[in-house]
Amino acid sequence: MAITDHILDLLVTYGFQVLGALAILGLGLVLARWVGNALQRVLQQQDMEPPVRMLLVRLARGLVLLFVLLTALEKLGVQIGPFLAGIGVVGLGVGIAMQGVLSDMIAGLTIIFTKPYRVGEYIELIGVEGQVAAISIFSTTLAHADRSRVVIPNRKVIGEVLHNFGDVRQLKLTVGVAYGADVNKALTVVRGLVLANPRVLKEPVPLVGIAVLADSAITVSIQPWVKVADYLPAQAELYRTIVEEFRAQRIDIPFPQQEVRLLGPS
């Protein structure tokens, strides 16, 4: 009987606390799932990459579950003060050891929400340029035309001067025309070739005009806009068609020359 009475006393003393803690845990699981789903719906409207979105959703669920667990432990009579102090000490040590990683994470969140650049845009940053291939919570990956990739830690991005070209770039081509050639004819030919190229955008309007009166030639500047992916192909195509059409139209492209005069004795 003594044992039975003791068990009954324990059930009366702690039973309601255990039931309360279990109820808190159950409600906490439901709340964590609801918070995660709500946050996921919000983040889906932010044009965010799926891995980053899932990381933020899991982080939010984890914080809710941690709060619920601490509440349940307190309901059981566990002193959570020392537990929180221990978590703080461990967190401080981990933070110091992973300072660079945490800096990358904070910078990554800043990039994701402020959107200084997006995937597919062409940027120049800290002496490196390329098309943005991926933005993760820790780094930004740039793709080059030679199929190489540059991975930049996100902490290097924040606070630096960023040149964002967007999803279009302006070609800056030049071609020399002989001083004896018909300049107006040359400009007309170049404008026609630029507008006929399917890679060249109609808006903004391509710029074609005389840039410099050089020593051996009249330099014509050609500045059309193209998609980032068409930058190098458009440049090669325009140079090829200009050379071919100039030859067909008998427009000379001069090369640097020097005239040397030998003066005899007077």
Summary of the structure (lengths in Angstrom):
residues: 266
radius of gyration: 34.0
end to end distance: 142.0
largest distance: 142.0
contacts: 709
relative contact order: 0.08
helix: 53%
strand: 20%
